[in-house]
Amino acid sequence: MNSVRTRGMRLGVLCALFLTVFFFYASSSFGSDDSALLKAAERVTAGRGNPADEALLFMENRRVNHLAMEGKLEGSVYQKTQAVYDGKNRALAADAAREAGFATEAGGKKIYKPGTDTDIQMTGADLTAVDVERARQAYNKRVEAYLRGSGLNVEEGVNWAARTETDIMPSPSRMKSDAEFAKAAALINGDGGNMYVSPLTAGAQAKLDAGDPLSLAEGQAYAEEMKAKVEKMKQMKADLAERYRASGTPAERDALAAEIRKAESHESKYIERINRLERSLRGASGKTAPLLGAAGARGPDVQHSRAEAARRLEGGDRRHAEGAAASPAGGCPFEYRVQARRRFRERGGGRNEKACDRC
């Protein structure tokens, strides 16, 4: 009972921390001039953008993602602006890493989905939590210098790593010890980031991505951490929905609705990871490994598919997306549920009746 209570308290603290970070750094977006962002995005996409346009889009990248989620930014424009943003962001992170005394792995996405964060892996050996902290601080300073150098008026000391959702993080094999990995995770997660807590979980993710077999300990740690992330997203959605209902400004409600959709997509992603783990452990026998227990099959894959399809459509990637996103029922994201309710009432349904099984 004590462990359950402690886990619940930690979950509440993490959700409260995220919401505090979100509302502090999103406040500028609530009052931002969307027309200026849209015009800058169009100029950058057409090849007529200048450094000030790119810097503005970088600074307001969270709002740019919201605009894509709200259908106010064309998919092709979103893809181009995110490619420019991602290139600059990774360059700044690489410079920050070099300043801290090490390097980062090359990376980048070809197709960008609204609401995704940026994970940048550190290279080197015998890394410590101090190295991670030094890189994060250097990143914040370099982003601030970049924006100021582009002519933008920005506050001093902003936590840009949290605002851009960029985590410069190590893999367990590169850390000096598991204890240092745990310290680094606590540092990043306590500063508005998102890093695996257990080195076993991080190792399990790498093996799953490579198709390598997992140990029982890795499988158990992975399942437990994914379950915790699912619960965190559920709590986050509830908190955001409460603030959405209490909000009195359209701009804030739009931003909150986008964050709710993002949280729901992340929840679906973590559920699918549990299902993926179950499938990998089932093996040729067709039986689920006992270590999973109640963690196995925590949600239908269609929920993940539809949430992902919606984000792909918002980002302009229409491949394999239209069919999965066509129906709002069963795993529909937040706006799709709102639209479904509206259509349902227009067909004669009552205000308190459900538009779909999950609404």
Secondary structure, 3 states (H helix, E strand, C coil): CHHHHHHHHHHHHHHHHHHHHHHHHHHHHHCCCHHHHHHHHHHHHCCCCCHHHHHHHHHCHHHHHHHHHCCCCCHHHHHHHHHHHHHHHHHHHHHHHHHHCCCECCCCCCCCCCCCCEEEEECCCCECHHHHHHHHHHHHHHHHHHHHHCCCCCCCCCCHHHHCCEEEECCHHHECCHHHHHHHHHHHHCCCCCCCCCHHHHHHHHHHHHCCCCCHHHHHHHHHHHHHHHHHHHHHHHHHHHHHHHCCCHHHHHHHHHHHHHHHHHHHHHHHHHHHHHHHHHHHHCCCCHHHHHHCCCCCHHHHHHHHHHHHHHCCCCCCCHHHHHCCCCCCCHHHHHHHHHHHHHCCCCCCCCCCCCC
